[in-house]
Amino acid sequence: MSLPSPLRGIIPPLITPLNSDSSLDVKSLERMLSHIMEGGVHGVFILGTTGESSGLSYAVKNQLIEQTCKFVAGRIPVLVGITDCSFQESLNLANLAKSSGAEAVVAAPPFYMNIGQEELSIYFKRLADEIPLPLFLYNMPSHTKIAIEHDTVVQLAKHSNIIGLKDSSGNGVYFQSLLNSLASEVDFTLTVGPEEMMAETVLMGGHGAVAGGANLFPSLYVKLYEAAVNRDFQKIQTLQKVVMEVSSGLYGFGNCKSSYLRGVKATCAFLGLSQGYLASPLYGFSDSEMVVFRKKFDQVHALVLSVT
């Protein structure tokens, strides 16, 4: 399918369903994809942070790309994460994404070597020149040690093969400044990662969210996005409260740095979508934690069902 320009809506950063031996759970992958498409999402992003890309073998990454594109079969756009410390490995993933039928690729800054904005700009321009698909930038400073600064984004947006940005910084002023500076770039997509701020950014001209919670409750986030597009403030208020309950109830349990991913994968298991295994070095909740977390899930799930 052709990629909408700009790409709008809810694009889940898909979890990577794994077996206990860290191999790809293909049956669960198909369940996940069916689940989000039935929820009305506008695309899917694989091999991102929520997909635990940095912890996966290249064999699993390659299989995930091929199986996702095969199952989706053009029904929604497939975006493939190609972030890597090796430029060549990013190219390899981009080439496989193209041959498998994906519509675009997504790249965050290389996350090991210390680099500056000039080096980052040169890197992304070279990547955009050599890959066979359109490129979305991915601003994730908490994980990559470097932000794609405002002026760098504005400069890179002029490249014909760089078509958008996913901003996961959570910095509202940064995002609003990009909306203002890139207002004339009508085909350039600006989306946020933190789903809690999606509605407000759409009201200000943003294009949607790469929302982790849409793995779990896709219709909730689609309805909130639509309410924001239609400026239905009463519905926004109702749905936003539920989104915040998902965030506070399911993402922060256990008070550890990986609690978001633990919560998302445990919830997927409770919903019967996947087995809940995480890629090393991450690991799931203990049995006793799962008992307590189940109670939180039941409360949040009931709330979601009441509005969807």
N, C-alpha and C positions, 0 to 999 in steps of 0.2 A: 504494500500500500504506500501511497505518497505521504510524506510527513507534513502535517499541518504547519503553517507558518504564520504566526508563531504557534508553537505547541501549547495548548491550554488544558487546564483541568487537573485531575488527580492522577498522578503516576506513582503507584506504589514502588518503593525500593524493595523488591521481593526478597524474602528470606531465602536462604539456600537450604532446602530440606536434606538432611543427612541421615545415613544409617549409622549404627554404632561404631562401624569401622571407618567412618569419615568418607565413605563413598556416597555418591549422589543417590538419593531416594527418588527415583523417577516417578513412581506412582504418586507420591506425595507432591511432587512438583506439578504434576497434572491436576491434582486436586486443588492446589493453591492457585494455579492459573485459572481454572474453571471458576473458583470462588470469587476471585477479584473481578473477572470479566462479567460474571453474573451480577456483581455489585455496581456495574456501570462505569468502571474506571476508563480513563482516556489514553492509557499507555501503561507500559511496565518497564521498570529499570532493574536489570540484574547486575550482579557483581559490584554492588555498592557497599557502603558501610553496614547497613542492615543485612546485606547478603554475605557478610563476613569475608569479603573478597581476599583480604590480606592473609587469611588463614587457610585458604584452599589451595590444593595442588593444581598445577596447570592442567592435569588430566581431568579433574573435576570441573574446572572452569570451562574447558573446551566442550565437555559433554553438556554442561549446563547451557551454554550458548546454542549448541546444536538442537538439544531437546526442547528448549523454550521456543525457538523460532519454528521448529517443526510443529509443535502443538498449537501455538498461537495462529500460525498459518495466515498471517496478514490481517487478522481480525482487529487488532490494535497495534500501535507502533511498539516495537521492541527497542529499547535503549540498552546498550551494553557498556559496562564499566571497563575501562582499559588502563586504569591507574596502576603504575608499576614504577619501581626504581630504575628499571632497564628500559630505555627507549625502544630497543628492538622487541622486547616482549610486549610492549604496548602496541607496536605495529602488528605483531603476530595475532594478538587478540582482535585488533580492528579488522584485519584481513579475514579472519575466521567469521567475525560478525557479519561482514559483507557477504561472504559466500553462503552463509547460513540463512540470510534473508532479513537481518536486522535493519532498522531504518537509520540509526544514529549511534554514536558512541559518546561516552562521558569520561572525562579525565580530570582528576585532582592533581595538584602539584606533586612531583616526586618527593617522597617523604623521608629520605635519609640524609642526603648531602645538604649542607648549609648553602642556600642560594639566595640571591636578591631579586628584586623586581625586574631588572634588565635581563638577567639570565632566565627568569621565569617567562618573560614575554617572548624571548628568542625560542625557548623550548616549545611553547604552545604554538607559535607560528610555524615552526618546523614540523611539529606533529600534524597540524592542520594541513600543511602542504603535502604530506606523504601518505596520510590515511585515505582510504577509499570511501569514507562516509562522513557526513556532517558531524561536527564536534560541539558538544556542550561542555563548558567549563564547570568545574565543581569546586566551590570555595568551602573548604573544611579545615579551618586553621587549627581547631582543637586536636586534629589527628595528623596534620601534615607539617606543623610547626611554622607555616608561612601562610599569610592571607594573600589572595589575589586582590591587590589594592584597587581602589576605585579607578584611578587613572589608567592602570594596567588593563582593567576590564574594558574601559572606553576605547582604548587603543586597539585591543584585540577584537572588539566587536566590528571593526572595519574590515577584518579578514573575511573573505567571501565564504569560507568553509567553517567559520566559527559562528554558531547560530543561537547560542543561548548560554545561560548561567543558572546553575542550581546553587543557591546560597544557603549553607548550613551554619553560618556564623551566629545566627540569632541576634545580629546587630541591626535593629530596625532603622537606625539613621543611615547606615551604610546602604541598606537596600533601597530606602527612599531616595537617596542621592543618585543611585544608579537609575531608578525609574525616571528621575528628572533629567539626568544627563543623556539618557538613551531614548528619550521620548520620540525623537525623529527616526530612530531605527525601528520601524514599525514591525519588522519581521523577526526581531531579536527577542527570544523568550527569556523572561525573568521569573524564576520560581523559587520558593523557599523550601528548606528542609524541615524546620520546626513547624509542625502542623498546628501548634497552638496559635501561631501568628498568621496563618493562611488567610482567614477571612478579612482581616484588616488590610493585608497587602493587596488582595484582589480588589477591595473597595478603592484602593489608591492607584490601581492600574496594573498590578501584577497579574501573572498568568496562571497561578495555581500553586500546587505543592507536590513535592515528592514525599508523600506522607507515610511514615512507617506504620501508623495505625491502620492504614488502608489494607494492609495484609490481613488484619483481623476483622475489621468492620467496614468494608469498602463503601457500602451504601451510605453510612454516616458521613463520611468525608465528601462523597459526591454530593449529597444533599446540602451540606454546609457550603461547598463551593458554589452550587447553583443558587443558593440563597444569597450569597455575596454578589454574584453576577447580577441577580435580579434586584439587589438592594432591598431585600425583604428583612428588615431589621428585627422584627419580632421573631422570625424563624432563626435568624443568625444567633440571637441571644439564647434561644432554647437549645440549639444544637451546639453552640460554643461551650455551654456549661457541661454538656455530656463529653465533648472532646477533652475538656480540662479534667474531668473525672477519669477518663481513660488514661490520661497522662499521669496524673497524681496517683492513681490506684494501681496501675500496671507497670509503670516504667521505673518507679523509684523504690520498689520493694527490696529490702536486703541491704540498702545503703552501701553498695559497692560500685565501682566504676563501670562494671559490665551489667548493671541492673536493667538497663533498657533492653539489651539483647536477651538477657535471661527471661525478662517478663514477656517479651514478644514471642519468643519460641515456646515458652511454657503455655502461653495462651493459645498458640496455634495447636499445641497438643491437646488442650482441653476442648478445642473446637473440632477435633478430629481431622485436622488438616495435615499434620505432620507429626513426627515422632518426638521432636523437641531437642534433638542433639545439637550441641554447638561445636564449632571447630576449635581445636586446641590453639592457643592456651586457655580459651574460655571453657567454662563448664556450667552445667545447669544447677538449679536449686537442689538442696538436699531433700530427702523424703519429708523431714519435719517442716522444712520451709514450704514445700509444696502443699502441705495440708493447710497452712495459714494462707498461702497465696491463693489457693482454690476458693476460699471464702471471699477474698477481695475480688477475684474474677467473677464469681457468681453475682456479687452486688453490681459490679460494673456492667456485666453482660445484660442483666435485667434492665438496667437503665438505658442501655443502647437499644434493646428491643422495644422499649416503650416509645422511642422516637423514630424508629425506622420500620 
